[in-house]
Amino acid sequence: MAAKKKILLVSATRWKNYELAQELKEIIDNTTVVDTAVINLESYDLPLYKPGIETKNETASELSAEFENADGFVFCAPEYNGGL
């Protein structure tokens, strides 16, 4: 039997987009056999990205592992005046 697929729902904010991600998780959980997880990017203390500088950051490694372990992604990002 094949392993269950995992969908990672990614929220860019704590507000409406996080609520949307939670609602999507509930819908997916109730209608499919897919595993789901919700993460909120605001809850990660991530450093600013600087090209050419390699650093080891435990938080970034943990977040990277979340993405690597998922089979698919849904990004819930805020819309500002018709754009992202």
N, CA, C and O atoms as a GROMACS GRO file, in nm:
protein
  336
    1MET      N    1   0.085  -0.119   0.000
    1MET     CA    2   0.000   0.000   0.000
    1MET      C    3   0.089   0.125   0.000
    1MET      O    4   0.187   0.132   0.074
    2ALA      N    5   0.055   0.220  -0.082
    2ALA     CA    6   0.133   0.343  -0.093
    2ALA      C    7   0.116   0.429   0.032
    2ALA      O    8   0.011   0.428   0.097
    3ALA      N    9   0.221   0.502   0.064
    3ALA     CA   10   0.216   0.592   0.179
    3ALA      C   11   0.120   0.707   0.150
    3ALA      O   12   0.103   0.748   0.035
    4LYS      N   13   0.058   0.758   0.257
    4LYS     CA   14  -0.032   0.871   0.240
    4LYS      C   15   0.047   0.994   0.196
    4LYS      O   16   0.159   1.016   0.241
    5LYS      N   17  -0.013   1.071   0.110
    5LYS     CA   18   0.047   1.197   0.067
    5LYS      C   19   0.028   1.300   0.177
    5LYS      O   20  -0.068   1.294   0.254
    6LYS      N   21   0.119   1.396   0.183
    6LYS     CA   22   0.111   1.502   0.283
    6LYS      C   23   0.107   1.637   0.213
    6LYS      O   24   0.191   1.668   0.128
    7ILE      N   25   0.008   1.718   0.251
    7ILE     CA   26  -0.007   1.853   0.199
    7ILE      C   27   0.028   1.950   0.311
    7ILE      O   28  -0.024   1.940   0.422
    8LEU      N   29   0.116   2.044   0.281
    8LEU     CA   30   0.156   2.146   0.377
    8LEU      C   31   0.085   2.276   0.341
    8LEU      O   32   0.103   2.329   0.232
    9LEU      N   33   0.003   2.325   0.433
    9LEU     CA   34  -0.067   2.452   0.414
    9LEU      C   35   0.016   2.559   0.483
    9LEU      O   36   0.041   2.552   0.603
   10VAL      N   37   0.058   2.659   0.406
   10VAL     CA   38   0.151   2.760   0.455
   10VAL      C   39   0.079   2.894   0.463
   10VAL      O   40   0.029   2.946   0.364
   11SER      N   41   0.076   2.950   0.585
   11SER     CA   42   0.015   3.081   0.606
   11SER      C   43   0.126   3.184   0.621
   11SER      O   44   0.224   3.162   0.692
   12ALA      N   45   0.109   3.297   0.555
   12ALA     CA   46   0.208   3.404   0.563
   12ALA      C   47   0.180   3.499   0.680
   12ALA      O   48   0.267   3.578   0.717
   13THR      N   49   0.061   3.491   0.736
   13THR     CA   50   0.026   3.580   0.848
   13THR      C   51  -0.050   3.502   0.954
   13THR      O   52  -0.089   3.387   0.934
   14ARG      N   53  -0.071   3.567   1.067
   14ARG     CA   54  -0.148   3.505   1.176
   14ARG      C   55  -0.297   3.533   1.164
   14ARG      O   56  -0.375   3.475   1.240
   15TRP      N   57  -0.338   3.615   1.075
   15TRP     CA   58  -0.475   3.661   1.076
   15TRP      C   59  -0.564   3.579   0.984
   15TRP      O   60  -0.572   3.457   0.999
   16LYS      N   61  -0.629   3.642   0.889
   16LYS     CA   62  -0.729   3.574   0.806
   16LYS      C   63  -0.670   3.460   0.724
   16LYS      O   64  -0.737   3.359   0.703
   17ASN      N   65  -0.548   3.475   0.679
   17ASN     CA   66  -0.488   3.368   0.598
   17ASN      C   67  -0.461   3.244   0.682
   17ASN      O   68  -0.469   3.132   0.631
   18TYR      N   69  -0.428   3.262   0.809
   18TYR     CA   70  -0.409   3.147   0.896
   18TYR      C   71  -0.543   3.078   0.920
   18TYR      O   72  -0.552   2.956   0.920
   19GLU      N   73  -0.647   3.158   0.941
   19GLU     CA   74  -0.781   3.102   0.957
   19GLU      C   75  -0.822   3.026   0.831
   19GLU      O   76  -0.881   2.918   0.839
   20LEU      N   77  -0.792   3.082   0.715
   20LEU     CA   78  -0.822   3.016   0.588
   20LEU      C   79  -0.748   2.884   0.578
   20LEU      O   80  -0.806   2.783   0.538
   21ALA      N   81  -0.620   2.882   0.614
   21ALA     CA   82  -0.542   2.759   0.610
   21ALA      C   83  -0.602   2.653   0.703
   21ALA      O   84  -0.607   2.536   0.667
   22GLN      N   85  -0.647   2.694   0.821
   22GLN     CA   86  -0.709   2.601   0.915
   22GLN      C   87  -0.840   2.544   0.858
   22GLN      O   88  -0.868   2.425   0.871
   23GLU      N   89  -0.919   2.631   0.794
   23GLU     CA   90  -1.044   2.584   0.732
   23GLU      C   91  -1.016   2.488   0.617
   23GLU      O   92  -1.084   2.387   0.604
   24LEU      N   93  -0.916   2.519   0.535
   24LEU     CA   94  -0.879   2.428   0.427
   24LEU      C   95  -0.833   2.294   0.481
   24LEU      O   96  -0.866   2.189   0.426
   25LYS      N   97  -0.756   2.297   0.588
   25LYS     CA   98  -0.710   2.172   0.651
   25LYS      C   99  -0.829   2.087   0.692
   25LYS      O  100  -0.831   1.967   0.667
   26GLU      N  101  -0.927   2.149   0.756
   26GLU     CA  102  -1.046   2.076   0.800
   26GLU      C  103  -1.121   2.015   0.682
   26GLU      O  104  -1.164   1.900   0.688
   27ILE      N  105  -1.135   2.092   0.574
   27ILE     CA  106  -1.203   2.041   0.455
   27ILE      C  107  -1.127   1.923   0.395
   27ILE      O  108  -1.186   1.820   0.364
   28ILE      N  109  -0.996   1.939   0.380
   28ILE     CA  110  -0.914   1.831   0.323
   28ILE      C  111  -0.919   1.707   0.411
   28ILE      O  112  -0.934   1.596   0.362
   29ASP      N  113  -0.906   1.727   0.543
   29ASP     CA  114  -0.909   1.614   0.636
   29ASP      C  115  -1.041   1.538   0.631
   29ASP      O  116  -1.044   1.416   0.647
   30ASN      N  117  -1.151   1.611   0.609
   30ASN     CA  118  -1.284   1.549   0.610
   30ASN      C  119  -1.325   1.490   0.475
   30ASN      O  120  -1.423   1.416   0.468
   31THR      N  121  -1.251   1.521   0.369
   31THR     CA  122  -1.294   1.475   0.237
   31THR      C  123  -1.191   1.390   0.162
   31THR      O  124  -1.221   1.339   0.054
   32THR      N  125  -1.072   1.374   0.217
   32THR     CA  126  -0.968   1.297   0.149
   32THR      C  127  -0.893   1.209   0.248
   32THR      O  128  -0.918   1.214   0.369
   33VAL      N  129  -0.803   1.128   0.196
   33VAL     CA  130  -0.717   1.045   0.281
   33VAL      C  131  -0.575   1.102   0.284
   33VAL      O  132  -0.479   1.028   0.306
   34VAL      N  133  -0.564   1.231   0.262
   34VAL     CA  134  -0.435   1.300   0.261
   34VAL      C  135  -0.405   1.354   0.401
   34VAL      O  136  -0.494   1.406   0.468
   35ASP      N  137  -0.279   1.342   0.444
   35ASP     CA  138  -0.237   1.405   0.569
   35ASP      C  139  -0.212   1.553   0.542
   35ASP      O  140  -0.162   1.590   0.436
   36THR      N  141  -0.248   1.637   0.639
   36THR     CA  142  -0.226   1.780   0.624
   36THR      C  143  -0.157   1.837   0.747
   36THR      O  144  -0.168   1.782   0.857
   37ALA      N  145  -0.087   1.946   0.726
   37ALA     CA  146  -0.026   2.021   0.835
   37ALA      C  147  -0.031   2.168   0.798
   37ALA      O  148  -0.021   2.204   0.681
   38VAL      N  149  -0.048   2.253   0.899
   38VAL     CA  150  -0.052   2.398   0.878
   38VAL      C  151   0.068   2.459   0.949
   38VAL      O  152   0.094   2.429   1.066
   39ILE      N  153   0.140   2.546   0.878
   39ILE     CA  154   0.246   2.622   0.943
   39ILE      C  155   0.221   2.770   0.919
   39ILE      O  156   0.165   2.809   0.816
   40ASN      N  157   0.264   2.851   1.014
   40ASN     CA  158   0.252   2.996   1.005
   40ASN      C  159   0.393   3.052   0.998
   40ASN      O  160   0.470   3.040   1.094
   41LEU      N  161   0.428   3.114   0.887
   41LEU     CA  162   0.564   3.163   0.869
   41LEU      C  163   0.602   3.270   0.971
   41LEU      O  164   0.720   3.287   1.002
   42GLU      N  165   0.504   3.342   1.024
   42GLU     CA  166   0.533   3.445   1.125
   42GLU      C  167   0.586   3.384   1.255
   42GLU      O  168   0.651   3.453   1.333
   43SER      N  169   0.558   3.258   1.279
   43SER     CA  170   0.601   3.196   1.404
   43SER      C  171   0.746   3.149   1.400
   43SER      O  172   0.800   3.104   1.501
   44TYR      N  173   0.809   3.159   1.282
   44TYR     CA  174   0.949   3.119   1.269
   44TYR      C  175   1.039   3.243   1.276
   44TYR      O  176   1.016   3.341   1.206
   45ASP      N  177   1.139   3.238   1.361
   45ASP     CA  178   1.235   3.348   1.375
   45ASP      C  179   1.345   3.326   1.272
   45ASP      O  180   1.450   3.270   1.302
   46LEU      N  181   1.319   3.372   1.150
   46LEU     CA  182   1.411   3.348   1.039
   46LEU      C  183   1.498   3.471   1.013
   46LEU      O  184   1.451   3.584   1.023
   47PRO      N  185   1.624   3.448   0.979
   47PRO     CA  186   1.712   3.561   0.944
   47PRO      C  187   1.679   3.611   0.804
   47PRO      O  188   1.621   3.538   0.723
   48LEU      N  189   1.715   3.734   0.776
   48LEU     CA  190   1.699   3.786   0.641
   48LEU      C  191   1.795   3.711   0.550
   48LEU      O  192   1.906   3.676   0.590
   49TYR      N  193   1.752   3.687   0.428
   49TYR     CA  194   1.836   3.617   0.332
   49TYR      C  195   1.939   3.713   0.274
   49TYR      O  196   1.905   3.823   0.231
   50LYS      N  197   2.063   3.669   0.273
   50LYS     CA  198   2.171   3.747   0.213
   50LYS      C  199   2.244   3.658   0.115
   50LYS      O  200   2.311   3.562   0.156
   51PRO      N  201   2.234   3.686  -0.014
   51PRO     CA  202   2.300   3.601  -0.114
   51PRO      C  203   2.450   3.592  -0.088
   51PRO      O  204   2.515   3.689  -0.052
   52GLY      N  205   2.502   3.473  -0.108
   52GLY     CA  206   2.646   3.453  -0.094
   52GLY      C  207   2.693   3.425   0.046
   52GLY      O  208   2.810   3.394   0.067
   53ILE      N  209   2.605   3.436   0.143
   53ILE     CA  210   2.644   3.411   0.282
   53ILE      C  211   2.579   3.281   0.327
   53ILE      O  212   2.456   3.271   0.334
   54GLU      N  213   2.661   3.182   0.357
   54GLU     CA  214   2.611   3.053   0.404
   54GLU      C  215   2.614   3.052   0.557
   54GLU      O  216   2.719   3.075   0.617
   55THR      N  217   2.502   3.025   0.617
   55THR     CA  218   2.496   3.014   0.763
   55THR      C  219   2.413   2.892   0.800
   55THR      O  220   2.326   2.849   0.724
   56LYS      N  221   2.440   2.839   0.914
   56LYS     CA  222   2.358   2.731   0.969
   56LYS      C  223   2.258   2.795   1.064
   56LYS      O  224   2.297   2.862   1.160
   57ASN      N  225   2.132   2.776   1.037
   57ASN     CA  226   2.027   2.830   1.121
   57ASN      C  227   1.931   2.717   1.153
   57ASN      O  228   1.868   2.661   1.063
   58GLU      N  229   1.919   2.684   1.280
   58GLU     CA  230   1.836   2.571   1.322
   58GLU      C  231   1.690   2.590   1.282
   58GLU      O  232   1.624   2.496   1.237
   59THR      N  233   1.639   2.711   1.299
   59THR     CA  234   1.500   2.739   1.264
   59THR      C  235   1.477   2.720   1.114
   59THR      O  236   1.378   2.661   1.073
   60ALA      N  237   1.569   2.772   1.033
   60ALA     CA  238   1.557   2.756   0.888
   60ALA      C  239   1.564   2.608   0.850
   60ALA      O  240   1.495   2.564   0.758
   61SER      N  241   1.649   2.533   0.918
   61SER     CA  242   1.660   2.389   0.890
   61SER      C  243   1.531   2.316   0.924
   61SER      O  244   1.488   2.227   0.850
   62GLU      N  245   1.467   2.353   1.036
   62GLU     CA  246   1.340   2.292   1.075
   62GLU      C  247   1.231   2.323   0.972
   62GLU      O  248   1.154   2.235   0.934
   63LEU      N  249   1.226   2.448   0.927
   63LEU     CA  250   1.127   2.487   0.827
   63LEU      C  251   1.153   2.415   0.695
   63LEU      O  252   1.060   2.369   0.629
   64SER      N  253   1.279   2.405   0.658
   64SER     CA  254   1.315   2.334   0.536
   64SER      C  255   1.270   2.188   0.542
   64SER      O  256   1.221   2.134   0.443
   65ALA      N  257   1.286   2.125   0.657
   65ALA     CA  258   1.244   1.986   0.674
   65ALA      C  259   1.094   1.971   0.655
   65ALA      O  260   1.047   1.872   0.599
   66GLU      N  261   1.016   2.069   0.702
   66GLU     CA  262   0.870   2.066   0.684
   66GLU      C  263   0.836   2.060   0.535
   66GLU      O  264   0.750   1.982   0.493
   67PHE      N  265   0.904   2.142   0.456
   67PHE     CA  266   0.879   2.146   0.312
   67PHE      C  267   0.927   2.018   0.244
   67PHE      O  268   0.861   1.966   0.154
   68GLU      N  269   1.042   1.969   0.285
   68GLU     CA  270   1.098   1.848   0.223
   68GLU      C  271   1.011   1.726   0.248
   68GLU      O  272   1.007   1.634   0.166
   69ASN      N  273   0.941   1.723   0.361
   69ASN     CA  274   0.858   1.608   0.397
   69ASN      C  275   0.718   1.614   0.339
   69ASN      O  276   0.638   1.522   0.359
   70ALA      N  277   0.686   1.721   0.268
   70ALA     CA  278   0.552   1.736   0.210
   70ALA      C  279   0.554   1.698   0.062
   70ALA      O  280   0.654   1.714  -0.008
   71ASP      N  281   0.440   1.647   0.016
   71ASP     CA  282   0.424   1.612  -0.125
   71ASP      C  283   0.363   1.726  -0.206
   71ASP      O  284   0.374   1.729  -0.328
   72GLY      N  285   0.300   1.820  -0.137
   72GLY     CA  286   0.238   1.934  -0.205
   72GLY      C  287   0.221   2.049  -0.108
   72GLY      O  288   0.230   2.032   0.014
   73PHE      N  289   0.196   2.167  -0.163
   73PHE     CA  290   0.186   2.288  -0.082
   73PHE      C  291   0.066   2.371  -0.124
   73PHE      O  292   0.027   2.373  -0.241
   74VAL      N  293   0.007   2.440  -0.026
   74VAL     CA  294  -0.093   2.542  -0.051
   74VAL      C  295  -0.046   2.665   0.025
   74VAL      O  296  -0.029   2.660   0.147
   75PHE      N  297  -0.024   2.776  -0.047
   75PHE     CA  298   0.021   2.899   0.017
   75PHE      C  299  -0.096   2.993   0.033
   75PHE      O  300  -0.166   3.024  -0.064
   76CYS      N  301  -0.119   3.040   0.156
   76CYS     CA  302  -0.224   3.136   0.186
   76CYS      C  303  -0.155   3.268   0.217
   76CYS      O  304  -0.103   3.288   0.327
   77ALA      N  305  -0.154   3.358   0.119
   77ALA     CA  306  -0.083   3.485   0.133
   77ALA      C  307  -0.182   3.600   0.127
   77ALA      O  308  -0.283   3.592   0.057
   78PRO      N  309  -0.153   3.707   0.200
   78PRO     CA  310  -0.244   3.821   0.198
   78PRO      C  311  -0.244   3.890   0.062
   78PRO      O  312  -0.145   3.889  -0.010
   79GLU      N  313  -0.357   3.948   0.030
   79GLU     CA  314  -0.370   4.025  -0.094
   79GLU      C  315  -0.381   4.172  -0.056
   79GLU      O  316  -0.462   4.209   0.029
   80TYR      N  317  -0.302   4.254  -0.119
   80TYR     CA  318  -0.302   4.397  -0.092
   80TYR      C  319  -0.342   4.471  -0.219
   80TYR      O  320  -0.267   4.472  -0.316
   81ASN      N  321  -0.458   4.533  -0.218
   81ASN     CA  322  -0.506   4.613  -0.332
   81ASN      C  323  -0.496   4.538  -0.463
   81ASN      O  324  -0.451   4.593  -0.564
   82GLY      N  325  -0.538   4.412  -0.463
   82GLY     CA  326  -0.540   4.334  -0.586
   82GLY      C  327  -0.411   4.265  -0.621
   82GLY      O  328  -0.404   4.200  -0.726
   83GLY      N  329  -0.308   4.276  -0.538
   83GLY     CA  330  -0.180   4.209  -0.566
   83GLY      C  331  -0.130   4.138  -0.442
   83GLY      O  332  -0.179   4.160  -0.332
   84LEU      N  333  -0.032   4.052  -0.463
   84LEU     CA  334   0.025   3.979  -0.349
   84LEU      C  335   0.141   4.053  -0.290
   84LEU      O  336   0.202   4.007  -0.194
   0.00000   0.00000   0.00000
